[in-house]
Amino acid sequence: MKRKALSVFLVLIAVVSLCACGGGGQTGSTTLNVYNWGEYIDLSTLDEFTARTGINVNYTTYASNEEMYSKIVSGAASYDVIIPSEYMISKMIDEDLLAELNFDNIPNYQYIGEDYKGQDYDPDNKYSVPYTWGTVVIVYNTKYVDEADVEDESIELLWNEKYAGKILMFDNPRDAFALAHAKLGHSMNTQDPAYWEAAAEELIRQKPLVQAYVMDQVFDKMLGEEAWIAPYYAGDAITMMDENEDLAAYVPVEGANRFFDAMCVLKNSRHKAEAEAFINFMCDTEIAAQNAEEVCYAIPQVESFKLLDEETQNDTMVYPPKEVLDRCEVFVNLPAETLELQSRLWIKLKTSYR
């Protein structure tokens, strides 16, 4: 579902825009460090940003919110722009890791839909600008998974012993535990220790069926048919489905995480104005549409949405209907004691031999 014709059209618009503005007025001496999820940007936009502004981009990726957070708090590297998910944004705000944004430098913020502002993770819209949103889905290979096992679109597929050794699982605790909570009928944001213990037991029971705990490795394993079933994020699922027509996906009936990822600037950034210029650029109507067409995630930029073709606008995997979203849950930043319990139970799972 990557509409390349749209990409060509938007690149032409960008080229005309660059010519009109003379390539920007920056000196080119600044290098902006951007840290983002893997497979989550149209890389050509980085070159366009440099051509337009003269600001260089050092672009690196991470596989999970937790990996990103650990890298930042360790001080192992210095970043300017990061794109965390909602619960991690809330955590980083609480820990004073994010800078308050100067929205005078982000005029394209006006095109972000009101439905995506004032979210619980940043209620006063001080620290973040929405990037994309989506849901977790279960991806499966129709060549190997019996139709009868998916017709109810249940989360139980991830625990189906028939497919032992062909099932993948998230290699991060927040997403993995969320699936177990949903299977048991719990809130994904529960703080009840008994519910967390029960979810851990579900994951331990699943472990003998799991080929591997993965993040970005899911692409090679599912596309190469080394694995047949995996939970992952909807946009990445669409990317995989584009490349292997035997793959399909669904949002489980028991519920799934609905996530919001947003662009933020770290408080210790030495290039805050340039970082805000990058955020503004990614919210440009043509650029945001081009990026959305590449990454296959839903976008909060309302003018960009109008540029997407009708097929994309009506794609229920990208933009699920209300009845699907109503059974999804947005993560919140859990209290410290719950996160400590999650960490202990995750270690217990990963070191279990059951």
N, C-alpha and C positions, 0 to 999 in steps of 0.2 A: 504493500500500500504506500510505497514511497513514490509520490507523484513527481517524477523527474521533469516533466514538462513545466510544472509550476516553478521548480527550482531554476530552470533556465530563464524563465520570464523574470523572476525576482532578481537573479544575478544581473540581468540586463538593466533593471531599474536601479540596482545598487551602483552599477558602473556609471550610469548617467548622473546619479546623485553625486558620486565622487568627482566626476568632471565638473559638475556645477559648483561644488564647494572647494575645488582646487586642492583636494587631498588633505585638508586640515592644516592646523597651524602649529602642531607640536614639533619639538626638535628631534624626536626619535631617540633621545638619550634615556628616556624612561622605559624600564621593563616592568610590566605588571605581572605578578604571579597569580594565576587563576587556578583554583583547585576544584575539580568537579567530578561527578560520577563518571564511570566509564561508559562509552557508547551514548553520550548524552549531549552532544552538540554537533552542529554542522561545522566541521573544522574550517571550511572555506570562509566562514564568517570572521574567524580570527584574522585572516589575511586582509579581509575587507576593513576590519576595525583599524589595523595598523595603517593601511593605505589612507584611510579617512582621517586619522588623527595623528599619525606619526608615532604612536605609542606601541612598543613591542609587547608581545604576550608570551610569557613562559607558561605553557598549559600542561598541567599534570592531572592525573585522575586517581580516584580511590574507589573501593568496592562497597563500602558501607559507611553509614554515619559514624559508627563507632571507630572505624579505622581513621577517618578524617579527624575526629575529635582527639584521639590518642596522639596523632601526629602533631596536632597543633599545641596541645597542652604540654607535650614533651619538649617543645622548643626545638625539635629536630630540623624544622624548616620554617621559612617565613613566607606567608601568603598574604595576598591583598583581598581578592574576591573568592568567596566560597559559596557553595549552593547546597546547604543542608536541607533536611526534611523538618517538618513543623516541630516535632517534639525536641529535636536537637537544637533548633533555633531557640526555643524556650529555655532550654538548659543553658545555652551559651549566653543568653541575655541575663539569666539569673547569676551566672558566674562572671559577668562583666567582661566578656570576651569580644563583644561586638560593638562597633561604633554606631552612634546615631547618625543617620544619613542626612545630608543636606539635599533636600528635594529640589532646590533651585538648580542643582546640577543634573537632575533627572526629570526634565519636563515631560518625557514620554510616559511618566507614571500616570498621567491623566488618562491614558488609554487602558489602564488595568480596570477590569470590571469591578463594580462595587461589591459584588458577591464574594470577591476574593480578598477584600480588605477587611480590617478589623477582626481578623481571625483570633482565636484564643491564644495562639502562640506568639502573637505580636499585636495585641488589641489596639494599641495607639498608632500602629503603622510607623514606628520610629526606626526600626532596625532592618527591615527586609522589603524586598520587592518580589512579588510572585513570579516564578519562572515557568513551571508547568505543574500539572496535577494528573492524578490517575488512580488506578486501583491495582491491587494484587490479584492475579488470576492463576489458574492452574492450566499449564500447557501440557498437551499430550500428543502422542503420535498415533494417528488413526490407523496406520498400518499394523500396529502391534497391540493397541488397546481396544478391547471388545466394546462395541457400541453400547451393549447392555450395562457396562460398568460406568458409563458417563452420561447416560440419558437423564439421570436425576441431578446431574451437575453438583455432586456432593464433594465435600472435602475429604470424604472417606477414601477417595481414590488414592490419596497419599499414604494410606495405611492398608491398601489392598495387597494381601500376601501373594496373590497371583503374579505380581510384578516385582517380586523381591529382586534386588540387585539392579533394577532399572529405574528406580525412583531417586530423584535428587531432592535435596532440602536446602533451605536458606542457611548460609554460614554466618548468620548474625542472630543474636538472641532475641532482639525485639520482634523481628518478622517471624522467626520460627515459633516462639512462644505464642504469638498472636494467632497463628493457625491452630495450635493446640487448644488455646482458649476458645476459639470459635467452634471447634469440634465438640467441646464440652459444654457449649452454651454459656460461657463466661463472657463478660466484657473484656476486650483486649486491654483495657486500662484498669483492670481490677487491682486493688491493693490488698486483697485478702490472701494471706500467706497460704491458707489451705488450698485455694484455687491455683496458686502458683505451683505448689507441690504436686497437685493432680495433673497440671499441664506438663510438668517435668516427667511424670510417670508415662504420660502419653507419648512424649518424644522418645523416652527410653524404650518404650514398647515398639516404636516405629524403627528404631535404629538398625536392627538386623535387616530391614528391608531397604535401607538407604545405601545406594552406591557411593555417594559422596555428598559432603556438605559444600556448597559452591556459592559463588556470587557471579562474577563475569565469566567464569568457566562454563556457565550454563549454555552459552552460545555454541561452543565447540561440541559439547556433549550432546545437546539436543539436535543440532544441525547434522552432526555426524552419526546420529542414531545410536550412539553408545548408550544413551539413556532415553527413556520413553515418556517419562512423566516428571514434571517439575513445577513448583510454584515460582512465579516471578512477576515482575512489574509489567503492566499491560503494554506500554509502548515498546519495551524490549520483546515482549511476546509477539507483537505485530511484526517487528523487524525479523524475527525468526520465522514467522509464518510466511512472510514475503519470500524468504530464501528456501523454504522447504514447504511445498504445497500440502504435504501430508500432516502438517502440524495444525492443531486447533486449540482453542482455549475457552475458558469460561470463568466467570466470577462465581465462586461457590455459594450455594443457596444458604449455607449456614452463616455467611457473612465474610467480609474481607476488609483489609485496611484500605481506606481512601487516604491518599497522601497528598501533601502540598509541599513542593520544593520551592525555595525562594533564594534570591541572590542577596548576599550580605557582605559587609566589609568588616574585616577584623579590626579591633580597636588599636592594635599595634601596627597597622599598615602605615608605611612611609609614603604611600601614594594615594591618599584618600580621594582627592579630586579626580585623579585618573581612574580610580576604581569606580567612582560614581559615573564617570563618562562611559565606562564599559557597560555598566548596568543600563544606562540610558540607551546606549547603542543596541543592546540586546532587546530592548523594548520598542525599538523602531518598528513601525508597522510592517514594512517589507521584510526587514531582517527577521523579526519574530515569526512571520509566516514561513519564510524560508527555513528557519531552524525547526519549526514545528513539523514541516513537511518531511524533514530528514529524520527527526528523532521519534516521530509518531506518537507523541504525547499530547494531551489536551492542553490548551493554552488559555491563560486568563486575559490576554490582550484582545479586547473586543473588536478592534478595527482589523487586526490580523486575521481573526476568525472569519471575517467577511471575505477575505482573499482566498481562503481554502475552497477547494472544489466541493461540490454538493455531496459527493461520495464520502469525503472525509468528515464533513459537517454532520452527516447522518450515520457515521460509523459508530455503532453502539459499543464496540470494544474501546474506542477512544473516548467517546462521550456517552457513557451509560445512561439509560433512562432513569427517571426518578425512583421507580420501584426497586431498581438495583442499588442505587446510591443509598436508599433508605435502609438497606440492610448492611451497609458498610459503616465503619467506625474510623474516626480520625484519632491518631495517637496523641496523647498528651505527655508532657514531661512528668514522669513518675517521681514520687518522693525518694529521697536517698535510701531509706531502708528497703523500699521495694526494689530499687536498682541493685542494691547489694545482694538481696535474695536472688534476683534474676541472674546475677553474675555467678553466685555460688552454684545455683542449679544448672547453669550452662556448663560450668566446669564439670559438674557431676555427670551430665549427659555425655560430654566429649570424652571423658575418661572411663565411661562405663563400658563393660565388655559384654553386656547382655545382648 
